[in-house]
Amino acid sequence: MKYVALVYYQESIINAMTEQEWHDLNQECVAGVERLIDQGKFITGQPLQPVETATTVRVREDDVLVSDGPFAETKEQLAGFYLLDAHDLNEAVQLASRIPPARFGSIEVRPARELPPKD
């Protein structure tokens, strides 16, 4: 079954890191993805640019509304995602617990929903 692991953290924690700490964290993430690939558990994933680069799009009565920034202001910001192949929620949680930013942020695990076939 597919699960999405949404990575959240406070960008202020990242901004306070030294260049070496940031480099080390990224290398840890790369190594973690390699392990997931080797285990056949990684489908795709991607880190995101900082929240100030976000654009929110809404369509209301055929009007496209665009605003700078994320949809919601929160303490932690969405920083990336992993799409995982896990047997069940327990395995997905185990895999998510090994994502390095879980140590200072949080990982939200949700089952992915498949779209029905096209009519």
TIMI-548832 format. One record per atom (N, C-alpha, C): residue number from 0; residue in one letter; atom name; x, y, z. Coordinates in steps of 0.2 Angstrom, whole numbers, plus 5000, padded with zeros to 4 digits. Atoms other than C-alpha are relative to their C-alpha. Layout:
! residues N
R; NUM; a; CA; X; Y; Z
...
This chain:
! residues 119
R; 0; m; N; 5004; 4994; 5000
R; 0; m; CA; 5000; 5000; 5000
R; 0; m; C; 5004; 5006; 5000
R; 1; k; N; 4996; 4993; 5000
R; 1; k; CA; 5006; 5018; 4997
R; 1; k; C; 4998; 5004; 5005
R; 2; y; N; 5001; 4995; 4994
R; 2; y; CA; 5008; 5030; 5011
R; 2; y; C; 5005; 5006; 4998
R; 3; v; N; 4997; 4994; 5001
R; 3; v; CA; 5013; 5048; 5010
R; 3; v; C; 5003; 5002; 5007
R; 4; a; N; 4997; 4997; 4994
R; 4; a; CA; 5025; 5054; 5023
R; 4; a; C; 5002; 5007; 4999
R; 5; l; N; 4999; 4993; 5000
R; 5; l; CA; 5024; 5073; 5025
R; 5; l; C; 5005; 5002; 5005
R; 6; v; N; 4995; 4998; 4995
R; 6; v; CA; 5039; 5081; 5033
R; 6; v; C; 4999; 5007; 5002
R; 7; y; N; 5001; 4993; 4997
R; 7; y; CA; 5036; 5096; 5044
R; 7; y; C; 5006; 5002; 5005
R; 8; y; N; 4996; 4997; 4995
R; 8; y; CA; 5048; 5107; 5053
R; 8; y; C; 5000; 5007; 5001
R; 9; q; N; 5000; 4993; 5000
R; 9; q; CA; 5051; 5124; 5059
R; 9; q; C; 5006; 5003; 4996
R; 10; e; N; 4995; 4998; 5004
R; 10; e; CA; 5061; 5133; 5046
R; 10; e; C; 5005; 5004; 5004
R; 11; s; N; 4995; 4997; 4996
R; 11; s; CA; 5069; 5143; 5060
R; 11; s; C; 5006; 4996; 5003
R; 12; i; N; 4995; 5005; 4998
R; 12; i; CA; 5078; 5127; 5066
R; 12; i; C; 5005; 4999; 4994
R; 13; i; N; 4996; 5001; 5005
R; 13; i; CA; 5085; 5125; 5049
R; 13; i; C; 5004; 5006; 4999
R; 14; n; N; 4996; 4994; 5001
R; 14; n; CA; 5090; 5143; 5047
R; 14; n; C; 5005; 5001; 5005
R; 15; a; N; 4995; 4999; 4994
R; 15; a; CA; 5100; 5142; 5064
R; 15; a; C; 5005; 4995; 4999
R; 16; m; N; 4995; 5005; 5001
R; 16; m; CA; 5110; 5127; 5057
R; 16; m; C; 5006; 5004; 4997
R; 17; t; N; 4994; 4998; 5004
R; 17; t; CA; 5128; 5130; 5052
R; 17; t; C; 5000; 4997; 4993
R; 18; e; N; 4999; 5003; 5007
R; 18; e; CA; 5133; 5126; 5034
R; 18; e; C; 5001; 4992; 5001
R; 19; q; N; 4998; 5007; 4999
R; 19; q; CA; 5141; 5110; 5040
R; 19; q; C; 4994; 4996; 5003
R; 20; e; N; 5006; 5003; 4998
R; 20; e; CA; 5125; 5105; 5050
R; 20; e; C; 4995; 4998; 4995
R; 21; w; N; 5005; 5001; 5006
R; 21; w; CA; 5114; 5108; 5035
R; 21; w; C; 5003; 4995; 4995
R; 22; h; N; 4997; 5005; 5005
R; 22; h; CA; 5126; 5098; 5024
R; 22; h; C; 4999; 4993; 5003
R; 23; d; N; 5000; 5006; 4997
R; 23; d; CA; 5127; 5084; 5036
R; 23; d; C; 4992; 4997; 5000
R; 24; l; N; 5008; 5002; 5000
R; 24; l; CA; 5107; 5083; 5038
R; 24; l; C; 4999; 4998; 4993
R; 25; n; N; 5002; 5002; 5007
R; 25; n; CA; 5106; 5083; 5019
R; 25; n; C; 5003; 4993; 4998
R; 26; q; N; 4996; 5006; 5001
R; 26; q; CA; 5119; 5069; 5018
R; 26; q; C; 4996; 4994; 5003
R; 27; e; N; 5004; 5005; 4996
R; 27; e; CA; 5109; 5059; 5031
R; 27; e; C; 4993; 4998; 4996
R; 28; c; N; 5006; 5002; 5004
R; 28; c; CA; 5093; 5061; 5020
R; 28; c; C; 5001; 4996; 4994
R; 29; v; N; 4998; 5004; 5006
R; 29; v; CA; 5102; 5055; 5005
R; 29; v; C; 5001; 4993; 5001
R; 30; a; N; 4999; 5007; 4998
R; 30; a; CA; 5108; 5040; 5014
R; 30; a; C; 4994; 4996; 5002
R; 31; g; N; 5006; 5003; 4998
R; 31; g; CA; 5091; 5037; 5021
R; 31; g; C; 4995; 4998; 4994
R; 32; v; N; 5003; 5001; 5007
R; 32; v; CA; 5083; 5038; 5003
R; 32; v; C; 5003; 4994; 4997
R; 33; e; N; 4997; 5006; 5003
R; 33; e; CA; 5096; 5025; 4997
R; 33; e; C; 4998; 4994; 5003
R; 34; r; N; 5003; 5006; 4996
R; 34; r; CA; 5091; 5013; 5011
R; 34; r; C; 4993; 4998; 4998
R; 35; l; N; 5007; 5001; 5002
R; 35; l; CA; 5073; 5015; 5007
R; 35; l; C; 5000; 4997; 4993
R; 36; i; N; 5000; 5002; 5007
R; 36; i; CA; 5077; 5012; 4988
R; 36; i; C; 5002; 4992; 5000
R; 37; d; N; 4998; 5007; 4999
R; 37; d; CA; 5087; 4996; 4993
R; 37; d; C; 4995; 4995; 5002
R; 38; q; N; 5005; 5004; 4997
R; 38; q; CA; 5073; 4990; 5003
R; 38; q; C; 4993; 4999; 4996
R; 39; g; N; 5006; 5000; 5004
R; 39; g; CA; 5060; 4993; 4989
R; 39; g; C; 4994; 5004; 5003
R; 40; k; N; 5005; 4996; 4996
R; 40; k; CA; 5051; 5005; 5000
R; 40; k; C; 4999; 5007; 4997
R; 41; f; N; 5000; 4993; 5002
R; 41; f; CA; 5054; 5022; 4991
R; 41; f; C; 4997; 5000; 4993
R; 42; i; N; 5003; 4999; 5006
R; 42; i; CA; 5043; 5027; 4977
R; 42; i; C; 5002; 5006; 4997
R; 43; t; N; 4997; 4994; 5002
R; 43; t; CA; 5047; 5045; 4975
R; 43; t; C; 5000; 5005; 5007
R; 44; g; N; 5000; 4995; 4995
R; 44; g; CA; 5050; 5061; 4986
R; 44; g; C; 5003; 5006; 4998
R; 45; q; N; 4997; 4994; 5002
R; 45; q; CA; 5056; 5078; 4986
R; 45; q; C; 5000; 5005; 5006
R; 46; p; N; 5001; 4994; 4995
R; 46; p; CA; 5061; 5092; 4998
R; 46; p; C; 4997; 5006; 4997
R; 47; l; N; 5003; 4993; 5003
R; 47; l; CA; 5053; 5109; 4996
R; 47; l; C; 5004; 5006; 5001
R; 48; q; N; 4996; 4994; 4998
R; 48; q; CA; 5060; 5126; 4995
R; 48; q; C; 4996; 5003; 5006
R; 49; p; N; 5002; 4996; 4994
R; 49; p; CA; 5057; 5138; 5010
R; 49; p; C; 4992; 5002; 4999
R; 50; v; N; 5007; 4998; 5000
R; 50; v; CA; 5039; 5143; 5014
R; 50; v; C; 4999; 5007; 4996
R; 51; e; N; 5001; 4993; 5003
R; 51; e; CA; 5041; 5161; 5008
R; 51; e; C; 5000; 4999; 4992
R; 52; t; N; 5000; 5001; 5007
R; 52; t; CA; 5043; 5154; 4990
R; 52; t; C; 4993; 4997; 4998
R; 53; a; N; 5007; 5003; 5002
R; 53; a; CA; 5025; 5146; 4991
R; 53; a; C; 4995; 5005; 4997
R; 54; t; N; 5006; 4996; 5003
R; 54; t; CA; 5010; 5152; 4980
R; 54; t; C; 4994; 4995; 5001
R; 55; t; N; 5006; 5003; 4999
R; 55; t; CA; 4993; 5147; 4985
R; 55; t; C; 4995; 5002; 4994
R; 56; v; N; 5005; 4999; 5005
R; 56; v; CA; 4980; 5145; 4971
R; 56; v; C; 4993; 4997; 5002
R; 57; r; N; 5007; 5002; 4999
R; 57; r; CA; 4961; 5145; 4973
R; 57; r; C; 4996; 5001; 4994
R; 58; v; N; 5005; 4998; 5006
R; 58; v; CA; 4947; 5144; 4960
R; 58; v; C; 4993; 5001; 5004
R; 59; r; N; 5006; 4999; 4997
R; 59; r; CA; 4931; 5152; 4966
R; 59; r; C; 4995; 5003; 4994
R; 60; e; N; 5005; 4998; 5005
R; 60; e; CA; 4916; 5153; 4953
R; 60; e; C; 5004; 5002; 4994
R; 61; d; N; 4996; 4999; 5006
R; 61; d; CA; 4929; 5152; 4939
R; 61; d; C; 5005; 5005; 5000
R; 62; d; N; 4995; 4995; 4999
R; 62; d; CA; 4940; 5166; 4946
R; 62; d; C; 5006; 4996; 5003
R; 63; v; N; 4994; 5003; 4997
R; 63; v; CA; 4958; 5160; 4949
R; 63; v; C; 5003; 5005; 5005
R; 64; l; N; 4998; 4996; 4995
R; 64; l; CA; 4964; 5168; 4965
R; 64; l; C; 5007; 4997; 5002
R; 65; v; N; 4993; 5002; 4999
R; 65; v; CA; 4983; 5168; 4968
R; 65; v; C; 5002; 5004; 5006
R; 66; s; N; 4998; 4996; 4995
R; 66; s; CA; 4991; 5173; 4984
R; 66; s; C; 5007; 4997; 5002
R; 67; d; N; 4994; 5002; 4998
R; 67; d; CA; 5009; 5173; 4990
R; 67; d; C; 5000; 4996; 5007
R; 68; g; N; 5000; 5003; 4994
R; 68; g; CA; 5013; 5161; 5004
R; 68; g; C; 4996; 4993; 5001
R; 69; p; N; 5004; 5006; 4999
R; 69; p; CA; 5006; 5145; 5011
R; 69; p; C; 4993; 5001; 5001
R; 70; f; N; 5007; 5000; 4999
R; 70; f; CA; 4988; 5141; 5013
R; 70; f; C; 4998; 5002; 5007
R; 71; a; N; 5001; 4999; 4993
R; 71; a; CA; 4989; 5141; 5032
R; 71; a; C; 5006; 5002; 5003
R; 72; e; N; 4995; 4998; 4996
R; 72; e; CA; 5000; 5149; 5044
R; 72; e; C; 5001; 4995; 5006
R; 73; t; N; 4999; 5005; 4995
R; 73; t; CA; 5007; 5135; 5056
R; 73; t; C; 5007; 5001; 5003
R; 74; k; N; 4993; 5000; 4997
R; 74; k; CA; 5021; 5133; 5068
R; 74; k; C; 5005; 4996; 4996
R; 75; e; N; 4995; 5004; 5005
R; 75; e; CA; 5029; 5120; 5057
R; 75; e; C; 4998; 5000; 4993
R; 76; q; N; 5002; 4999; 5007
R; 76; q; CA; 5030; 5121; 5039
R; 76; q; C; 5001; 4994; 4996
R; 77; l; N; 4998; 5006; 5005
R; 77; l; CA; 5029; 5108; 5025
R; 77; l; C; 5006; 5000; 4997
R; 78; a; N; 4994; 5000; 5003
R; 78; a; CA; 5046; 5104; 5020
R; 78; a; C; 5002; 4995; 4995
R; 79; g; N; 4999; 5005; 5005
R; 79; g; CA; 5045; 5089; 5009
R; 79; g; C; 4995; 4994; 5001
R; 80; f; N; 5004; 5006; 5000
R; 80; f; CA; 5037; 5072; 5006
R; 80; f; C; 5004; 4994; 4998
R; 81; y; N; 4998; 5006; 5002
R; 81; y; CA; 5041; 5054; 5004
R; 81; y; C; 4994; 4996; 4998
R; 82; l; N; 5006; 5005; 5002
R; 82; l; CA; 5029; 5042; 4994
R; 82; l; C; 5003; 4993; 5001
R; 83; l; N; 4998; 5006; 4998
R; 83; l; CA; 5032; 5025; 5002
R; 83; l; C; 4996; 4994; 4999
R; 84; d; N; 5004; 5006; 5002
R; 84; d; CA; 5027; 5007; 4998
R; 84; d; C; 5001; 4996; 5007
R; 85; a; N; 5000; 5003; 4994
R; 85; a; CA; 5023; 4999; 5015
R; 85; a; C; 4994; 4995; 5000
R; 86; h; N; 5005; 5005; 4999
R; 86; h; CA; 5013; 4983; 5020
R; 86; h; C; 4994; 5003; 5003
R; 87; d; N; 5005; 4997; 4996
R; 87; d; CA; 5003; 4993; 5033
R; 87; d; C; 5002; 5006; 5003
R; 88; l; N; 4998; 4994; 4997
R; 88; l; CA; 5002; 5008; 5043
R; 88; l; C; 5006; 4999; 5005
R; 89; n; N; 4994; 5002; 4996
R; 89; n; CA; 5014; 5000; 5056
R; 89; n; C; 5007; 5001; 4997
R; 90; e; N; 4994; 5000; 5004
R; 90; e; CA; 5027; 4998; 5043
R; 90; e; C; 5002; 5007; 4998
R; 91; a; N; 4999; 4994; 5003
R; 91; a; CA; 5024; 5015; 5036
R; 91; a; C; 5003; 5005; 5006
R; 92; v; N; 4998; 4996; 4994
R; 92; v; CA; 5026; 5023; 5054
R; 92; v; C; 5008; 4998; 5001
R; 93; q; N; 4993; 5002; 4999
R; 93; q; CA; 5043; 5013; 5056
R; 93; q; C; 5004; 5003; 4995
R; 94; l; N; 4996; 4997; 5005
R; 94; l; CA; 5049; 5019; 5040
R; 94; l; C; 5001; 5008; 5001
R; 95; a; N; 5000; 4993; 4998
R; 95; a; CA; 5044; 5037; 5044
R; 95; a; C; 5004; 5002; 5006
R; 96; s; N; 4996; 4998; 4993
R; 96; s; CA; 5053; 5037; 5061
R; 96; s; C; 5007; 5000; 4998
R; 97; r; N; 4993; 4999; 5001
R; 97; r; CA; 5069; 5035; 5052
R; 97; r; C; 5002; 5006; 4995
R; 98; i; N; 4999; 4994; 5004
R; 98; i; CA; 5067; 5051; 5041
R; 98; i; C; 5003; 5005; 5005
R; 99; p; N; 4997; 4996; 4995
R; 99; p; CA; 5080; 5062; 5049
R; 99; p; C; 4997; 5006; 5003
R; 100; p; N; 5003; 4994; 4996
R; 100; p; CA; 5070; 5078; 5052
R; 100; p; C; 4994; 4998; 5005
R; 101; a; N; 5005; 5002; 4995
R; 101; a; CA; 5058; 5068; 5063
R; 101; a; C; 5003; 5001; 5007
R; 102; r; N; 4997; 4999; 4993
R; 102; r; CA; 5071; 5071; 5077
R; 102; r; C; 4999; 5007; 5002
R; 103; f; N; 5001; 4993; 4998
R; 103; f; CA; 5067; 5090; 5077
R; 103; f; C; 4993; 5003; 4997
R; 104; g; N; 5006; 4998; 5003
R; 104; g; CA; 5051; 5091; 5067
R; 104; g; C; 4994; 4995; 5001
R; 105; s; N; 5005; 5005; 5000
R; 105; s; CA; 5036; 5079; 5063
R; 105; s; C; 4999; 4997; 4993
R; 106; i; N; 5001; 5003; 5006
R; 106; i; CA; 5032; 5067; 5050
R; 106; i; C; 4992; 4997; 5000
R; 107; e; N; 5007; 5002; 5000
R; 107; e; CA; 5013; 5065; 5046
R; 107; e; C; 5000; 4994; 4994
R; 108; v; N; 5001; 5006; 5005
R; 108; v; CA; 5009; 5048; 5038
R; 108; v; C; 4993; 4999; 4998
R; 109; r; N; 5007; 5001; 5002
R; 109; r; CA; 4994; 5046; 5028
R; 109; r; C; 4999; 4995; 4994
R; 110; p; N; 5000; 5005; 5006
R; 110; p; CA; 4988; 5032; 5016
R; 110; p; C; 4998; 5004; 4994
R; 111; a; N; 5002; 4997; 5006
R; 111; a; CA; 4987; 5037; 4998
R; 111; a; C; 4994; 4997; 4997
R; 112; r; N; 5006; 5002; 5003
R; 112; r; CA; 4971; 5036; 4989
R; 112; r; C; 5001; 4999; 4992
R; 113; e; N; 5000; 5001; 5008
R; 113; e; CA; 4970; 5029; 4971
R; 113; e; C; 4994; 5003; 4997
R; 114; l; N; 5006; 4997; 5004
R; 114; l; CA; 4959; 5038; 4959
R; 114; l; C; 4997; 4994; 4996
R; 115; p; N; 5003; 5005; 5003
R; 115; p; CA; 4946; 5027; 4951
R; 115; p; C; 5002; 5000; 4992
R; 116; p; N; 4998; 5000; 5007
R; 116; p; CA; 4949; 5022; 4933
R; 116; p; C; 4995; 5005; 4996
R; 117; k; N; 5003; 4995; 5004
R; 117; k; CA; 4944; 5034; 4919
R; 117; k; C; 4994; 4996; 4997
R; 118; d; N; 5006; 5003; 5003
R; 118; d; CA; 4926; 5031; 4913
R; 118; d; C; 5001; 4999; 4992
